[in-house]
């Protein structure tokens, strides 16, 4: 009986998540804009390295004049990079701690 309840809870959760991330069909399709170039840097989570690399590759496919550097040395490196202005992105695979917020 407990397994049935667990399975039902998982199914309900998956349905709720799917509904929450449904795309608004009335939004227009994305249009690439010309002349986007420059440098972007991501400093942060090594756990999210694959996701950031995948995103960067897709972005660079659309905008080949943009160079994206990814430095994945851990979530603790993300907040200081933003505060110091050495990064535009700071992926973290954990919530910020009180120590992170004191920077």
Beta strands, then each sheet from edge to edge (+ up, - down):
strand 1: 38-44
strand 2: 66-72
sheet 1: 1+ 2+
end
